[in-house]
Amino acid sequence: MNPINFDLESYLKESKLDKFKKNAETWRIEESSQKLQYFTHGFFRYYGKFPPPIASRFLEEYHTKSDELILDPMVGSGTTLVEASIRNEDAVGLDVNELSVMISKAKTTYINPKKIKDCLIEFEKFTTKKITKIDSFTPNDKYLEHWFHTQNISELANIRRFIESKQDDPKISNLLKVGLASIIRNVSRASKAMGRMFLDPALEEVDSYQMFIKKILKYADTMENWESNKKTQKVYLKNAKNIPLKDNSVGMTICHPPYYNLYKYSSIFKFEMLWTGLDYSGTKKDEIFEGFKLGKSELVSRYIIDMNEILNEIWRVMKSKRYCVLMMGDAVIKEKRLNTTALLLQNLKKFDVEKIIVRIPKYTEASYAASQRRGKQKVGVNIPDHIVILKKK
């Protein structure tokens, strides 16, 4: 696929979405990743992140009644909630992953920047003391020394020990945990470019303390520019199959589920969860079935069943004639295309498909699935995302 000469009609036919061609269009997000890290969007590098321009555009176009609640039932890194805060509108986010809940809360909660900086002064004094009694703050994982240098293990455990001393202030504690989680990949011996972890033996020890301080200072700088009217959003550790909201109570939903055969988020963020004391293994049982590492196209029916359950719940809580923006992607397994979007839409009965937008990725985007990787001459993802605008009947 050449994003410059993209043939929409041929693409829709290939993806089995040609019956929607009258209501289809393309979209490229041209901004660099750096430019999309405005406000709190850059707090944590979340692989497969929902792009801020998508939430921003569709909140503007389809959330016409600003006093109605916005729902993100698979909140991920909280992109939709941040955009709702910027617009000073109320939103609710759900996720089965404690890490996502933790990140989303931090990104939508104001803390006085002086308080953060005072905490860092205290942390710097803390690090001058001799490191002792850190075993209880070190993850019990047999692969820990494979992925982390010994010195970095000690430093990370000491950071965790400091954070635990701040439990009496939940907002500060949560922000510090996000700061710790955000440096784990860069401190580790794993590759930095992809979500899935691959050992890079050439990587040497880094200064975990300085990396942590730099990250928290960045958070404090963001708080300096936090306008007083920005809302703190509600985030719950809940399953999208059982949304804790009343019938007909939501004015708009934005949903960005994991893509089939892409990531199991509890796996790619395993060490971020372990180092911050979150339930890594317990999260797996509630995650949507996405065929991670299985590479079997015949199992996609389980993914579709899960997604139908979630869409039924979204339909239940949404008000009549309101919109659900669903962002999905197809998959390639053993060089064969798997049209998951078309499979989900073929039996959709409770929503009308108002529009399909094919988001064309740039070759410069980070590759997020081994099945979609290109050679060196074409770095990036070659299968577009689909933004499906659904309207509740």
C-alpha positions as a Markdown table, in Angstrom:
| # | Residue | x | y | z |
|---|---|---|---|---|
| 1 | Met | 0.0 | 0.0 | 0.0 |
| 2 | Asn | 1.3 | 3.4 | -1.0 |
| 3 | Pro | -0.2 | 6.0 | 1.3 |
| 4 | Ile | 0.3 | 8.7 | -1.4 |
| 5 | Asn | -1.7 | 6.9 | -4.1 |
| 6 | Phe | -4.3 | 5.2 | -2.0 |
| 7 | Asp | -7.2 | 3.6 | -3.9 |
| 8 | Leu | -10.1 | 3.7 | -1.4 |
| 9 | Glu | -12.5 | 1.7 | -3.6 |
| 10 | Ser | -10.0 | -1.2 | -4.1 |
| 11 | Tyr | -9.1 | -1.2 | -0.4 |
| 12 | Leu | -12.8 | -1.4 | 0.7 |
| 13 | Lys | -13.3 | -4.3 | -1.7 |
| 14 | Glu | -10.2 | -6.1 | -0.3 |
| 15 | Ser | -11.3 | -5.5 | 3.3 |
| 16 | Lys | -14.9 | -6.6 | 2.6 |
| 17 | Leu | -16.2 | -3.2 | 3.5 |
| 18 | Asp | -17.3 | -2.2 | -0.1 |
| 19 | Lys | -21.0 | -2.1 | 0.8 |
| 20 | Phe | -20.2 | 1.0 | 2.9 |
| 21 | Lys | -18.4 | 2.7 | 0.1 |
| 22 | Lys | -21.0 | 5.5 | -0.3 |
| 23 | Asn | -20.2 | 6.5 | 3.3 |
| 24 | Ala | -16.5 | 6.0 | 3.3 |
| 25 | Glu | -13.6 | 8.4 | 3.3 |
| 26 | Thr | -9.8 | 8.5 | 4.1 |
| 27 | Trp | -7.9 | 10.4 | 6.7 |
| 28 | Arg | -4.2 | 10.8 | 7.4 |
| 29 | Ile | -3.0 | 12.2 | 10.7 |
| 30 | Glu | 0.1 | 14.2 | 9.6 |
| 31 | Glu | 1.3 | 15.4 | 13.0 |
| 32 | Ser | 4.4 | 13.9 | 14.5 |
| 33 | Ser | 4.3 | 11.8 | 17.6 |
| 34 | Gln | 6.1 | 14.6 | 19.4 |
| 35 | Lys | 3.4 | 17.2 | 18.5 |
| 36 | Leu | 0.7 | 14.8 | 19.8 |
| 37 | Gln | 2.2 | 14.8 | 23.3 |
| 38 | Tyr | 0.5 | 18.0 | 24.3 |
| 39 | Phe | -1.0 | 18.5 | 27.8 |
| 40 | Thr | -0.8 | 15.1 | 29.6 |
| 41 | His | -0.8 | 12.9 | 26.5 |
| 42 | Gly | 2.9 | 12.3 | 26.8 |
| 43 | Phe | 2.9 | 11.0 | 30.4 |
| 44 | Phe | 3.3 | 7.4 | 29.4 |
| 45 | Arg | 4.4 | 5.6 | 26.1 |
| 46 | Tyr | 1.5 | 3.3 | 25.5 |
| 47 | Tyr | 2.0 | 0.9 | 22.6 |
| 48 | Gly | -1.0 | 0.9 | 20.2 |
| 49 | Lys | -2.2 | 4.2 | 21.7 |
| 50 | Phe | -5.4 | 5.8 | 20.5 |
| 51 | Pro | -4.3 | 9.0 | 18.7 |
| 52 | Pro | -5.5 | 12.3 | 20.3 |
| 53 | Pro | -6.7 | 13.8 | 17.0 |
| 54 | Ile | -9.3 | 11.1 | 16.6 |
| 55 | Ala | -10.8 | 11.7 | 20.0 |
| 56 | Ser | -10.6 | 15.4 | 19.5 |
| 57 | Arg | -12.2 | 15.4 | 16.1 |
| 58 | Phe | -15.1 | 13.1 | 16.9 |
| 59 | Leu | -15.9 | 14.7 | 20.2 |
| 60 | Glu | -16.2 | 18.0 | 18.3 |
| 61 | Glu | -18.3 | 16.4 | 15.5 |
| 62 | Tyr | -20.6 | 14.0 | 17.3 |
| 63 | His | -20.8 | 15.0 | 20.9 |
| 64 | Thr | -23.2 | 17.8 | 20.2 |
| 65 | Lys | -24.8 | 18.0 | 23.7 |
| 66 | Ser | -21.8 | 18.9 | 25.9 |
| 67 | Asp | -23.7 | 18.2 | 29.1 |
| 68 | Glu | -24.1 | 14.5 | 28.2 |
| 69 | Leu | -21.7 | 11.9 | 29.6 |
| 70 | Ile | -18.8 | 10.5 | 27.4 |
| 71 | Leu | -17.8 | 6.9 | 27.8 |
| 72 | Asp | -14.6 | 5.1 | 26.9 |
| 73 | Pro | -15.2 | 1.4 | 27.9 |
| 74 | Met | -11.6 | 0.3 | 27.1 |
| 75 | Val | -9.8 | 3.4 | 28.2 |
| 76 | Gly | -6.2 | 2.3 | 27.5 |
| 77 | Ser | -3.9 | 5.2 | 28.3 |
| 78 | Gly | -6.8 | 7.6 | 28.8 |
| 79 | Thr | -6.7 | 9.6 | 25.5 |
| 80 | Thr | -10.4 | 10.2 | 25.3 |
| 81 | Leu | -10.6 | 11.2 | 28.9 |
| 82 | Val | -7.8 | 13.8 | 28.4 |
| 83 | Glu | -9.6 | 15.3 | 25.4 |
| 84 | Ala | -12.8 | 15.4 | 27.4 |
| 85 | Ser | -11.0 | 17.3 | 30.2 |
| 86 | Ile | -9.6 | 19.8 | 27.7 |
| 87 | Arg | -13.1 | 20.4 | 26.5 |
| 88 | Asn | -14.3 | 20.6 | 30.2 |
| 89 | Glu | -16.8 | 17.8 | 29.6 |
| 90 | Asp | -17.6 | 14.8 | 31.9 |
| 91 | Ala | -16.3 | 11.4 | 30.9 |
| 92 | Val | -16.0 | 7.9 | 32.4 |
| 93 | Gly | -13.3 | 5.4 | 31.5 |
| 94 | Leu | -13.2 | 1.6 | 32.2 |
| 95 | Asp | -10.5 | -0.9 | 31.8 |
| 96 | Val | -9.7 | -4.4 | 33.1 |
| 97 | Asn | -6.0 | -3.5 | 33.4 |
| 98 | Glu | -5.0 | -1.7 | 36.6 |
| 99 | Leu | -2.1 | 0.0 | 34.7 |
| 100 | Ser | -4.5 | 1.7 | 32.3 |
| 101 | Val | -6.7 | 2.9 | 35.2 |
| 102 | Met | -3.6 | 4.2 | 37.0 |
| 103 | Ile | -2.3 | 6.1 | 33.9 |
| 104 | Ser | -5.7 | 7.5 | 33.0 |
| 105 | Lys | -6.3 | 8.8 | 36.6 |
| 106 | Ala | -2.8 | 10.5 | 36.6 |
| 107 | Lys | -3.5 | 12.1 | 33.2 |
| 108 | Thr | -6.7 | 13.7 | 34.3 |
| 109 | Thr | -5.9 | 14.7 | 37.9 |
| 110 | Tyr | -4.4 | 18.0 | 38.8 |
| 111 | Ile | -1.7 | 18.2 | 41.5 |
| 112 | Asn | -0.1 | 21.4 | 42.7 |
| 113 | Pro | 3.3 | 21.5 | 40.9 |
| 114 | Lys | 5.1 | 22.8 | 44.0 |
| 115 | Lys | 3.9 | 19.7 | 45.9 |
| 116 | Ile | 5.4 | 17.5 | 43.2 |
| 117 | Lys | 8.7 | 19.3 | 43.2 |
| 118 | Asp | 8.9 | 19.2 | 47.0 |
| 119 | Cys | 8.4 | 15.5 | 46.7 |
| 120 | Leu | 11.3 | 15.2 | 44.3 |
| 121 | Ile | 13.6 | 17.1 | 46.8 |
| 122 | Glu | 12.6 | 14.6 | 49.4 |
| 123 | Phe | 13.3 | 11.8 | 46.9 |
| 124 | Glu | 16.8 | 13.1 | 46.1 |
| 125 | Lys | 17.7 | 13.0 | 49.8 |
| 126 | Phe | 16.2 | 9.6 | 50.0 |
| 127 | Thr | 18.5 | 8.2 | 47.3 |
| 128 | Thr | 21.6 | 9.4 | 49.2 |
| 129 | Lys | 20.9 | 6.9 | 51.9 |
| 130 | Lys | 22.2 | 3.3 | 51.7 |
| 131 | Ile | 19.9 | 1.0 | 49.9 |
| 132 | Thr | 18.5 | -1.5 | 52.4 |
| 133 | Lys | 15.5 | -3.8 | 52.7 |
| 134 | Ile | 14.4 | -3.7 | 49.1 |
| 135 | Asp | 13.5 | -7.4 | 48.6 |
| 136 | Ser | 9.8 | -6.7 | 49.3 |
| 137 | Phe | 9.8 | -4.1 | 46.6 |
| 138 | Thr | 11.5 | -6.3 | 44.0 |
| 139 | Pro | 9.2 | -8.3 | 41.7 |
| 140 | Asn | 9.4 | -12.0 | 42.2 |
| 141 | Asp | 10.0 | -13.0 | 38.6 |
| 142 | Lys | 12.4 | -15.6 | 37.3 |
| 143 | Tyr | 13.3 | -13.5 | 34.3 |
| 144 | Leu | 14.0 | -10.3 | 36.1 |
| 145 | Glu | 17.8 | -10.5 | 35.9 |
| 146 | His | 17.5 | -11.4 | 32.2 |
| 147 | Trp | 15.7 | -8.1 | 31.4 |
| 148 | Phe | 17.4 | -5.8 | 34.0 |
| 149 | His | 20.9 | -5.1 | 35.1 |
| 150 | Thr | 21.6 | -5.8 | 38.8 |
| 151 | Gln | 22.2 | -2.1 | 39.7 |
| 152 | Asn | 19.0 | -1.0 | 38.0 |
| 153 | Ile | 17.0 | -3.6 | 39.9 |
| 154 | Ser | 18.3 | -2.1 | 43.1 |
| 155 | Glu | 17.5 | 1.4 | 42.0 |
| 156 | Leu | 14.0 | 0.6 | 40.8 |
| 157 | Ala | 13.2 | -1.2 | 44.0 |
| 158 | Asn | 14.4 | 1.8 | 46.0 |
| 159 | Ile | 12.2 | 4.1 | 43.9 |
| 160 | Arg | 9.3 | 1.8 | 44.6 |
| 161 | Arg | 10.1 | 1.9 | 48.3 |
| 162 | Phe | 10.0 | 5.7 | 48.3 |
| 163 | Ile | 6.6 | 5.6 | 46.5 |
| 164 | Glu | 5.2 | 3.3 | 49.0 |
| 165 | Ser | 6.1 | 5.8 | 51.7 |
| 166 | Lys | 3.6 | 8.2 | 50.0 |
| 167 | Gln | 0.5 | 6.0 | 50.3 |
| 168 | Asp | -1.2 | 8.5 | 52.5 |
| 169 | Asp | -1.5 | 10.9 | 49.5 |
| 170 | Pro | -3.2 | 8.8 | 46.8 |
| 171 | Lys | -2.9 | 11.4 | 44.1 |
| 172 | Ile | 0.9 | 11.9 | 44.5 |
| 173 | Ser | 1.4 | 8.1 | 45.0 |
| 174 | Asn | -0.5 | 7.4 | 41.8 |
| 175 | Leu | 1.5 | 10.0 | 39.8 |
| 176 | Leu | 4.8 | 8.6 | 41.1 |
| 177 | Lys | 3.8 | 5.1 | 40.1 |
| 178 | Val | 3.0 | 6.3 | 36.6 |
| 179 | Gly | 6.4 | 7.9 | 36.5 |
| 180 | Leu | 8.1 | 4.7 | 37.6 |
| 181 | Ala | 6.1 | 2.6 | 35.1 |
| 182 | Ser | 7.0 | 5.1 | 32.3 |
| 183 | Ile | 10.8 | 4.5 | 32.7 |
| 184 | Ile | 10.7 | 0.7 | 33.0 |
| 185 | Arg | 11.2 | 0.0 | 29.3 |
| 186 | Asn | 14.0 | 2.5 | 29.0 |
| 187 | Val | 15.7 | 1.1 | 32.1 |
| 188 | Ser | 15.4 | -2.5 | 30.9 |
| 189 | Arg | 17.6 | -4.4 | 28.4 |
| 190 | Ala | 14.6 | -4.7 | 26.0 |
| 191 | Ser | 14.2 | -3.1 | 22.6 |
| 192 | Lys | 12.6 | 0.3 | 22.8 |
| 193 | Ala | 10.9 | 0.5 | 19.4 |
| 194 | Met | 8.2 | -2.2 | 19.7 |
| 195 | Gly | 5.6 | -3.2 | 22.2 |
| 196 | Arg | 6.8 | -6.8 | 22.3 |
| 197 | Met | 10.0 | -7.2 | 24.2 |
| 198 | Phe | 13.2 | -8.4 | 22.5 |
| 199 | Leu | 16.5 | -8.5 | 24.4 |
| 200 | Asp | 19.2 | -6.1 | 23.2 |
| 201 | Pro | 22.4 | -7.3 | 24.9 |
| 202 | Ala | 24.3 | -4.1 | 23.9 |
| 203 | Leu | 22.2 | -2.0 | 26.2 |
| 204 | Glu | 24.2 | -0.9 | 29.3 |
| 205 | Glu | 23.1 | 0.3 | 32.7 |
| 206 | Val | 21.4 | 3.7 | 33.0 |
| 207 | Asp | 20.8 | 6.0 | 35.9 |
| 208 | Ser | 17.3 | 5.0 | 37.0 |
| 209 | Tyr | 17.1 | 7.8 | 39.6 |
| 210 | Gln | 17.9 | 10.6 | 37.1 |
| 211 | Met | 15.5 | 9.1 | 34.6 |
| 212 | Phe | 12.7 | 9.1 | 37.2 |
| 213 | Ile | 13.4 | 12.6 | 38.4 |
| 214 | Lys | 13.4 | 13.9 | 34.8 |
| 215 | Lys | 10.0 | 12.3 | 34.2 |
| 216 | Ile | 8.4 | 13.6 | 37.3 |
| 217 | Leu | 9.7 | 17.1 | 36.6 |
| 218 | Lys | 8.0 | 16.9 | 33.2 |
| 219 | Tyr | 4.8 | 16.1 | 35.0 |
| 220 | Ala | 5.2 | 19.1 | 37.3 |
| 221 | Asp | 5.8 | 21.4 | 34.3 |
| 222 | Thr | 2.5 | 20.1 | 32.8 |
| 223 | Met | 0.7 | 20.9 | 36.0 |
| 224 | Glu | 2.0 | 24.5 | 35.7 |
| 225 | Asn | 0.0 | 24.9 | 32.6 |
| 226 | Trp | -3.1 | 23.1 | 33.8 |
| 227 | Glu | -6.1 | 25.4 | 33.5 |
| 228 | Ser | -8.3 | 25.4 | 36.6 |
| 229 | Asn | -11.5 | 24.4 | 34.8 |
| 230 | Lys | -10.1 | 21.1 | 33.4 |
| 231 | Lys | -12.1 | 18.3 | 34.9 |
| 232 | Thr | -10.9 | 15.3 | 36.8 |
| 233 | Gln | -12.5 | 12.3 | 35.1 |
| 234 | Lys | -13.8 | 9.1 | 36.7 |
| 235 | Val | -11.9 | 5.9 | 35.9 |
| 236 | Tyr | -12.9 | 2.4 | 37.1 |
| 237 | Leu | -11.3 | -1.0 | 37.1 |
| 238 | Lys | -14.3 | -2.6 | 35.3 |
| 239 | Asn | -15.0 | -4.9 | 32.4 |
| 240 | Ala | -16.6 | -3.4 | 29.3 |
| 241 | Lys | -18.9 | -6.4 | 29.2 |
| 242 | Asn | -20.5 | -5.2 | 32.3 |
| 243 | Ile | -20.6 | -1.4 | 32.2 |
| 244 | Pro | -21.5 | 0.1 | 35.6 |
| 245 | Leu | -23.8 | 2.8 | 34.2 |
| 246 | Lys | -27.6 | 3.1 | 33.9 |
| 247 | Asp | -29.5 | 2.4 | 30.7 |
| 248 | Asn | -29.7 | 5.3 | 28.3 |
| 249 | Ser | -27.3 | 7.5 | 30.3 |
| 250 | Val | -24.4 | 8.1 | 27.9 |
| 251 | Gly | -24.3 | 10.8 | 25.2 |
| 252 | Met | -21.4 | 9.4 | 23.2 |
| 253 | Thr | -19.0 | 6.5 | 23.3 |
| 254 | Ile | -15.5 | 6.2 | 21.9 |
| 255 | Cys | -14.1 | 2.6 | 21.9 |
| 256 | His | -10.6 | 1.5 | 20.8 |
| 257 | Pro | -10.4 | -2.2 | 21.5 |
| 258 | Pro | -7.2 | -4.3 | 21.1 |
| 259 | Tyr | -6.8 | -5.6 | 17.6 |
| 260 | Tyr | -6.9 | -9.3 | 16.9 |
| 261 | Asn | -3.5 | -11.0 | 16.9 |
| 262 | Leu | -1.8 | -7.8 | 18.1 |
| 263 | Tyr | -1.1 | -7.3 | 21.8 |
| 264 | Lys | -2.1 | -8.8 | 25.1 |
| 265 | Tyr | -1.5 | -5.7 | 27.1 |
| 266 | Ser | -0.9 | -7.6 | 30.4 |
| 267 | Ser | 2.0 | -9.2 | 28.6 |
| 268 | Ile | 3.6 | -6.3 | 26.9 |
| 269 | Phe | 3.4 | -4.2 | 30.1 |
| 270 | Lys | 4.3 | -7.1 | 32.3 |
| 271 | Phe | 7.2 | -5.4 | 34.0 |
| 272 | Glu | 5.5 | -2.0 | 34.3 |
| 273 | Met | 2.8 | -3.8 | 36.2 |
| 274 | Leu | 5.1 | -5.9 | 38.4 |
| 275 | Trp | 7.3 | -2.9 | 39.3 |
| 276 | Thr | 4.3 | -0.9 | 40.4 |
| 277 | Gly | 2.8 | -3.7 | 42.4 |
| 278 | Leu | -0.2 | -4.3 | 40.1 |
| 279 | Asp | -1.9 | -7.7 | 39.4 |
| 280 | Tyr | -0.2 | -8.8 | 36.2 |
| 281 | Ser | -1.4 | -12.4 | 36.1 |
| 282 | Gly | -4.9 | -11.7 | 37.4 |
| 283 | Thr | -5.5 | -9.2 | 34.6 |
| 284 | Lys | -5.2 | -11.8 | 31.8 |
| 285 | Lys | -8.5 | -13.6 | 32.5 |
| 286 | Asp | -10.6 | -10.5 | 31.9 |
| 287 | Glu | -8.9 | -9.3 | 28.7 |
| 288 | Ile | -10.7 | -9.5 | 25.4 |
| 289 | Phe | -9.7 | -12.5 | 23.4 |
| 290 | Glu | -7.3 | -11.2 | 20.7 |
| 291 | Gly | -5.3 | -14.2 | 19.6 |
| 292 | Phe | -1.9 | -12.8 | 20.9 |
| 293 | Lys | 0.9 | -15.0 | 19.6 |
| 294 | Leu | -1.5 | -17.8 | 18.6 |
| 295 | Gly | -1.5 | -16.9 | 14.9 |
| 296 | Lys | -4.7 | -18.8 | 14.2 |
| 297 | Ser | -7.2 | -17.1 | 12.0 |
| 298 | Glu | -9.9 | -19.6 | 12.9 |
| 299 | Leu | -10.0 | -18.3 | 16.5 |
| 300 | Val | -11.2 | -14.9 | 15.4 |
| 301 | Ser | -14.8 | -15.9 | 16.1 |
| 302 | Arg | -14.0 | -15.7 | 19.8 |
| 303 | Tyr | -12.8 | -12.1 | 19.3 |
| 304 | Ile | -16.0 | -11.3 | 17.5 |
| 305 | Ile | -18.1 | -12.8 | 20.2 |
| 306 | Asp | -16.3 | -10.7 | 22.9 |
| 307 | Met | -16.7 | -7.5 | 20.8 |
| 308 | Asn | -20.4 | -8.2 | 20.3 |
| 309 | Glu | -20.9 | -8.5 | 24.0 |
| 310 | Ile | -19.2 | -5.2 | 24.5 |
| 311 | Leu | -21.2 | -3.5 | 21.8 |
| 312 | Asn | -24.4 | -4.8 | 23.3 |
| 313 | Glu | -23.4 | -3.2 | 26.6 |
| 314 | Ile | -22.5 | 0.1 | 24.9 |
| 315 | Trp | -25.9 | 0.0 | 23.2 |
| 316 | Arg | -27.6 | -0.5 | 26.5 |
| 317 | Val | -26.1 | 2.5 | 28.3 |
| 318 | Met | -26.2 | 4.9 | 25.3 |
| 319 | Lys | -29.1 | 7.3 | 24.7 |
| 320 | Ser | -31.1 | 6.9 | 21.5 |
| 321 | Lys | -29.7 | 8.3 | 18.3 |
| 322 | Arg | -26.3 | 8.9 | 19.9 |
| 323 | Tyr | -23.0 | 7.9 | 18.4 |
| 324 | Cys | -20.3 | 5.3 | 19.1 |
| 325 | Val | -16.9 | 5.9 | 17.5 |
| 326 | Leu | -15.3 | 2.5 | 17.1 |
| 327 | Met | -11.7 | 2.3 | 16.0 |
| 328 | Met | -10.6 | -1.2 | 14.8 |
| 329 | Gly | -7.9 | -2.7 | 12.6 |
| 330 | Asp | -7.7 | -5.9 | 10.5 |
| 331 | Ala | -4.9 | -8.4 | 10.8 |
| 332 | Val | -2.5 | -10.4 | 8.7 |
| 333 | Ile | -1.8 | -14.0 | 9.7 |
| 334 | Lys | 0.6 | -16.1 | 7.7 |
| 335 | Glu | 0.5 | -13.5 | 4.9 |
| 336 | Lys | -3.3 | -13.8 | 4.7 |
| 337 | Arg | -5.6 | -10.9 | 5.5 |
| 338 | Leu | -8.2 | -11.3 | 8.2 |
| 339 | Asn | -11.0 | -8.8 | 7.9 |
| 340 | Thr | -12.1 | -8.5 | 11.5 |
| 341 | Thr | -13.9 | -5.2 | 11.0 |
| 342 | Ala | -16.2 | -6.7 | 8.3 |
| 343 | Leu | -16.8 | -9.8 | 10.4 |
| 344 | Leu | -18.0 | -7.6 | 13.3 |
| 345 | Leu | -20.2 | -5.4 | 11.2 |
| 346 | Gln | -21.9 | -8.1 | 9.2 |
| 347 | Asn | -24.3 | -9.0 | 12.0 |
| 348 | Leu | -24.6 | -5.7 | 13.6 |
| 349 | Lys | -28.3 | -5.1 | 14.4 |
| 350 | Lys | -28.5 | -2.5 | 17.1 |
| 351 | Phe | -26.5 | 0.2 | 15.4 |
| 352 | Asp | -26.5 | 1.8 | 12.0 |
| 353 | Val | -23.2 | 2.4 | 10.3 |
| 354 | Glu | -23.2 | 6.1 | 9.6 |
| 355 | Lys | -19.6 | 6.4 | 8.2 |
| 356 | Ile | -16.4 | 4.5 | 7.8 |
| 357 | Ile | -13.1 | 6.4 | 7.8 |
| 358 | Val | -10.0 | 4.6 | 6.6 |
| 359 | Arg | -7.1 | 6.0 | 8.6 |
| 360 | Ile | -4.0 | 5.7 | 6.5 |
| 361 | Pro | -0.8 | 5.3 | 8.6 |
| 362 | Lys | 2.5 | 6.8 | 7.6 |
| 363 | Tyr | 5.5 | 4.5 | 7.0 |
| 364 | Thr | 7.3 | 6.4 | 9.7 |
| 365 | Glu | 4.9 | 5.2 | 12.4 |
| 366 | Ala | 6.3 | 2.6 | 14.8 |
| 367 | Ser | 5.4 | -1.0 | 13.8 |
| 368 | Tyr | 3.1 | -2.4 | 16.4 |
| 369 | Ala | 2.6 | -6.0 | 15.2 |
| 370 | Ala | 5.1 | -8.5 | 13.9 |
| 371 | Ser | 2.6 | -9.7 | 11.3 |
| 372 | Gln | 2.4 | -6.2 | 9.9 |
| 373 | Arg | 6.1 | -5.3 | 9.9 |
| 374 | Arg | 7.8 | -4.1 | 6.7 |
| 375 | Gly | 11.4 | -4.5 | 5.6 |
| 376 | Lys | 13.9 | -1.7 | 6.2 |
| 377 | Gln | 12.9 | 0.1 | 3.0 |
| 378 | Lys | 9.3 | 0.4 | 4.3 |
| 379 | Val | 9.3 | 0.9 | 8.0 |
| 380 | Gly | 5.9 | 1.0 | 9.6 |
| 381 | Val | 2.4 | -0.5 | 9.4 |
| 382 | Asn | 0.8 | -1.2 | 6.1 |
| 383 | Ile | -2.8 | -2.0 | 7.2 |
| 384 | Pro | -4.9 | 1.1 | 7.9 |
| 385 | Asp | -7.2 | 1.5 | 10.9 |
| 386 | His | -10.9 | 1.7 | 10.5 |
| 387 | Ile | -12.9 | 4.4 | 12.3 |
| 388 | Val | -16.5 | 3.2 | 12.2 |
| 389 | Ile | -19.2 | 5.8 | 13.2 |
| 390 | Leu | -22.1 | 3.9 | 14.7 |
| 391 | Lys | -25.5 | 5.4 | 15.6 |
| 392 | Lys | -27.8 | 3.7 | 18.1 |
| 393 | Lys | -31.1 | 2.8 | 16.5 |
